[in-house]
């Protein structure tokens, strides 16, 4: 049977490794129409709203989407940056910096892109770009949610799986799904807080506010709450805080169901009524500042605290592009790339000759 020659493996053109940083998503603009498109995609995800579609879709399209986009657009407008959405700006910057840090550490075969679970750039488009434009045969998907939840991390995996279902040649895939107790991440959080305190002094109370999820999700096995509690305990230990100096709370409640408690804004109002003159809020579950940190915490909770009698309120910035966070992110990525060659090939490899497959020659 005739054979065909397979070209020698060229180390210069060898396949590279892709890293895809994934965050939640954002509208394209702070306008009702853009927010409506974003919310329609976000709130149609069964991981986000675990209500049968037959019951949920009439509520979504008949009640929520006609009303909520205008309200949300006003909030986005308060925090929108000249370059775009804060979440988009910071996530893109993290991807750019990660690429540079990895290059400086000799990982010259690694390419980094970022994607949004909802909105643009989409996970599917960026996976296609990594495979086709960057020639990646190995891809690490990094969910930028420190604490795992089915509502966030599993949804990213769903999006990756939806992409693979449409592909014939699927690259080797890995997932970095959580880093709630990663030492570098905890150090970066603590440094962010301590740098703020070095400039502004310490508060009467530090509130660690995490994004909430419905309580029934935890009852069904979601590990999110215990991972938030672990992060809070590790951060408090790193900051040498006593139990009466900090509180763990949950924000961004949506709908009428009971969510994880205690809720952030009522807790902050209660602290003011109890005599706390100054409260600082840090959001360990967000690695980038976004609507939930800048508007919900920085504006809404601030106003609520002052209205309840508080004197001074600080929203401590998220990790964003801080050096300590980028060092932690590099460490997380390197740990998950273990076993994949990230540096240039030192020697050539010759592939064996193979017999061509034809329809008249059945495989045996």
C-alpha positions in Angstrom: 0.0 0.0 0.0 1.5 3.4 -0.9 2.4 5.8 1.9 2.5 9.6 2.0 5.2 11.6 3.6 4.5 13.7 6.6 6.6 16.8 7.0 9.1 16.9 9.7 8.1 18.7 12.9 9.3 22.2 12.7 10.1 23.6 16.3 9.7 27.1 15.1 6.1 26.4 13.9 5.3 24.1 16.8 1.8 24.5 18.3 1.4 26.9 21.2 -0.5 26.8 24.4 -3.5 29.1 24.9 -4.8 30.7 28.2 -8.3 32.0 28.2 -9.3 34.3 31.0 -13.1 34.3 31.5 -15.2 36.8 33.4 -18.9 37.3 33.7 -19.6 39.9 31.0 -20.9 43.4 30.4 -23.1 45.4 28.0 -21.4 47.0 25.0 -22.6 50.4 26.1 -24.4 52.1 29.0 -27.7 52.2 27.0 -31.0 50.5 27.5 -30.8 48.6 24.2 -27.3 47.3 25.0 -28.2 46.4 28.5 -31.3 44.6 27.3 -29.2 42.4 25.0 -26.8 41.6 27.8 -29.5 40.8 30.3 -31.5 38.7 27.9 -28.4 36.5 27.4 -27.4 36.5 31.1 -30.8 35.8 32.6 -31.6 33.1 30.0 -28.8 30.9 31.3 -30.4 28.1 33.3 -27.3 28.1 35.5 -28.2 31.6 36.6 -31.9 31.2 37.0 -32.9 27.7 38.0 -36.6 28.0 37.2 -38.2 25.9 34.4 -38.1 27.9 31.2 -41.9 27.6 30.7 -42.3 29.6 33.9 -39.3 31.9 33.6 -39.5 33.1 30.0 -42.8 34.9 30.4 -41.5 36.7 33.5 -38.2 37.5 31.8 -39.7 38.9 28.6 -42.9 40.2 30.0 -41.7 41.9 33.2 -37.9 42.1 33.6 -36.6 43.0 30.1 -39.2 45.8 29.5 -38.3 47.5 32.8 -34.8 46.7 34.1 -32.6 47.7 31.2 -33.3 51.4 31.6 -32.6 51.3 35.3 -29.4 49.3 34.9 -28.2 51.5 32.0 -28.4 54.5 34.4 -26.3 52.7 36.9 -23.7 51.6 34.2 -23.5 55.2 33.1 -22.3 56.3 36.6 -19.3 54.0 36.4 -18.5 53.8 32.7 -15.0 54.6 31.8 -13.8 56.5 28.6 -12.3 53.1 27.4 -15.6 51.3 28.1 -17.0 49.1 30.9 -14.8 48.8 33.9 -15.0 45.0 33.9 -14.0 44.9 30.2 -11.2 47.4 30.7 -9.7 45.6 33.7 -10.1 42.0 32.3 -8.5 43.0 29.0 -5.6 44.7 30.9 -5.1 41.6 33.1 -4.9 39.4 30.0 -2.3 41.8 28.4 -0.2 41.9 31.6 -0.4 38.1 32.1 0.9 37.6 28.6 3.9 39.9 29.4 4.6 38.3 32.8 4.5 34.8 31.3 6.8 35.9 28.5 9.3 37.4 30.9 9.3 34.0 32.8 10.3 32.2 29.6 6.9 30.8 28.6 7.3 31.9 25.0 4.8 29.4 23.6 1.9 30.7 25.6 -0.8 33.0 24.1 -3.3 34.8 26.3 -6.8 36.0 25.4 -9.8 37.1 27.5 -13.5 36.4 27.1 -16.9 37.2 28.6 -19.4 34.5 29.4 -22.1 37.0 28.3 -21.4 39.7 25.8 -18.2 40.2 23.8 -15.7 38.9 23.2 -17.5 35.6 23.6 -15.9 32.4 24.8 -16.7 30.6 21.6 -15.0 33.3 19.4 -11.9 33.4 21.6 -11.5 29.7 21.7 -11.8 29.7 17.9 -9.1 32.4 17.7 -6.8 30.5 20.0 -7.1 27.4 17.9 -7.1 28.9 14.4 -5.1 32.1 14.7 -2.7 31.2 17.5 -2.5 27.5 16.5 -3.1 26.3 20.0 -3.4 22.5 20.6 -3.7 22.9 24.3 -5.9 25.5 26.0 -6.2 26.4 29.7 -9.6 28.1 30.6 -9.2 30.2 33.7 -12.5 31.3 35.4 -11.8 34.6 37.1 -14.2 33.7 39.9 -12.1 32.9 43.0 -15.0 30.9 44.6 -16.6 28.2 42.6 -20.3 28.3 41.9 -22.5 26.5 39.4 -24.0 30.0 38.6 -20.6 31.2 37.4 -17.8 28.7 37.0 -20.0 25.8 35.8 -21.6 28.2 33.3 -18.2 28.9 31.8 -17.6 25.2 31.4 -21.0 24.9 29.7 -20.0 27.6 27.2 -16.8 25.7 26.5 -18.6 22.5 26.0 -21.1 24.1 23.7 -18.2 25.2 21.5 -16.6 21.8 21.5 -19.9 20.2 20.5 -19.6 22.1 17.2 -15.9 21.3 16.6 -14.4 18.3 14.8 -10.8 18.9 15.9 -10.9 19.7 19.6 -7.8 20.9 21.4 -6.7 19.5 24.7 -8.5 21.4 27.4 -7.9 22.2 31.1 -9.9 24.3 33.5 -8.8 26.4 36.5 -12.1 26.5 38.4 -11.3 28.1 41.8 -8.5 29.7 43.8 -10.4 30.8 46.9 -7.6 29.7 49.2 -4.6 30.3 46.9 -1.8 31.8 49.0 -0.9 34.3 46.3 -4.5 35.5 45.9 -4.9 35.9 49.7 -1.6 37.8 49.9 -2.8 40.1 47.0 -6.1 40.8 48.8 -4.4 41.5 52.1 -1.9 43.8 50.4 -4.7 45.7 48.7 -6.4 46.3 52.0 -3.2 47.2 53.9 -2.2 49.7 51.2 -5.5 51.4 51.6 -5.2 51.5 55.3 -1.7 52.9 55.1 -3.1 55.8 53.2 -6.4 56.3 55.0 -6.1 54.6 58.4 -8.2 51.7 59.7 -12.0 51.6 59.9 -14.2 50.6 62.8 -15.3 47.6 60.8 -14.1 45.8 57.6 -17.0 44.3 55.6 -16.0 41.5 53.2 -18.8 41.5 50.6 -19.3 38.6 48.2 -21.8 38.3 45.4 -24.8 36.4 46.7 -26.6 33.3 45.3 -29.9 31.8 46.2 -29.7 29.8 49.4 -31.4 26.8 47.8 -28.4 26.5 45.5 -26.2 25.8 48.5 -28.7 23.4 49.9 -28.5 21.5 46.6 -24.7 21.1 46.9 -23.1 24.4 45.6 -19.8 24.8 47.4 -19.8 28.6 47.0 -20.7 29.7 50.6 -18.1 27.6 52.3 -15.4 28.8 49.9 -16.4 32.4 50.6 -16.2 31.7 54.3 -12.7 30.1 53.8 -11.5 33.2 51.9 -12.8 35.5 54.5 -11.2 33.6 57.3 -7.8 33.5 55.5 -7.9 37.2 54.7 -8.8 38.0 58.3 -6.0 35.9 59.5 -3.6 37.6 57.1 -4.7 41.0 58.3 -4.6 39.9 62.0 -8.2 40.9 62.5 -10.2 39.8 65.5 -13.7 38.3 64.9 -15.4 41.5 66.1 -13.4 43.6 63.5 -14.8 42.2 60.3 -18.0 40.8 58.8 -18.8 38.5 55.9 -21.8 39.6 53.8 -23.5 38.9 50.5 -24.7 41.5 48.0 -26.6 41.7 44.7 -29.7 39.9 45.6 -32.1 39.4 42.7 -35.8 38.3 42.9 -37.9 37.3 45.9 -36.2 34.0 46.8 -34.0 33.9 50.0 -30.4 34.4 49.2 -27.3 33.8 51.3 -27.2 36.0 54.4 -26.4 38.4 55.9 -27.1 40.9 53.1 -24.5 43.6 52.6 -26.5 46.8 52.7 -28.7 46.0 55.7 -25.5 45.0 57.6 -23.8 48.3 56.7 -26.9 50.3 57.8 -27.0 48.3 61.1 -23.3 49.1 61.8 -24.0 52.8 61.4 -27.0 52.7 63.8 -24.8 50.8 66.3 -22.3 53.6 66.3 -19.7 52.7 63.7 -18.3 55.9 62.4 -16.3 54.4 59.5 -16.8 51.2 57.5 -14.5 49.9 54.7 -15.9 47.3 52.2 -13.7 45.0 50.3 -15.1 42.6 47.6 -12.9 39.4 47.6 -15.1 37.6 45.1 -14.4 40.2 42.3 -10.9 40.4 40.9 -11.9 43.4 38.8 -14.0 46.5 39.7 -17.3 46.4 38.0 -20.9 47.6 38.4 -21.4 45.5 41.6 -18.4 47.1 43.3 -18.3 50.6 42.0 -22.0 51.4 41.9 -23.7 49.0 44.3 -21.0 49.2 47.0 -19.3 52.5 46.2 -22.4 54.5 45.6 -25.6 52.8 46.9 -24.1 51.3 50.1 -22.1 54.4 50.8 -25.3 56.5 50.6 -27.2 54.0 52.8 -24.4 54.0 55.4 -24.2 57.8 55.6 -28.0 58.1 55.7 -28.1 55.7 58.7 -25.7 57.9 60.7 -22.3 56.7 59.6 -19.5 59.3 59.1 -17.0 57.8 56.6 -17.3 55.0 54.0 -14.6 53.5 51.9 -14.9 51.0 49.0 -11.5 49.4 48.7 -10.6 48.8 45.1 -10.6 45.3 43.7 -7.3 43.6 42.7 -7.5 45.0 39.1 -4.0 45.2 37.7 -2.1 45.3 41.0 1.3 43.7 41.0 0.5 41.3 43.8 -2.5 40.0 41.9 -0.7 39.6 38.6 2.0 37.6 40.5 -0.7 35.4 42.0 -2.4 34.9 38.6 0.8 33.9 37.0 1.3 31.3 39.8 -2.2 30.0 39.3 -1.7 29.6 35.6 1.7 28.0 35.9 0.3 25.5 38.4 -2.4 24.4 35.9 0.0 24.4 32.9 2.2 21.7 34.6 3.2 19.0 32.1 2.6 21.1 29.0 5.8 22.4 27.4 5.5 26.2 27.5 9.0 26.9 26.2 10.6 26.6 22.7 11.4 23.1 21.5 15.1 22.2 21.8 15.1 19.3 19.4 13.2 18.3 16.3 10.9 15.3 16.2 10.3 13.2 13.1 6.8 11.8 12.7 6.4 8.3 11.2 5.2 7.7 7.7 1.5 6.6 7.6 -0.6 4.8 5.1 -3.4 6.9 3.6 -6.9 5.8 4.5 -9.2 5.2 1.6 -12.8 4.2 1.5 -11.9 0.9 -0.1 -9.5 0.1 2.7 -11.5 -0.5 5.9 -9.8 0.3 9.2 -8.8 -2.8 11.2 
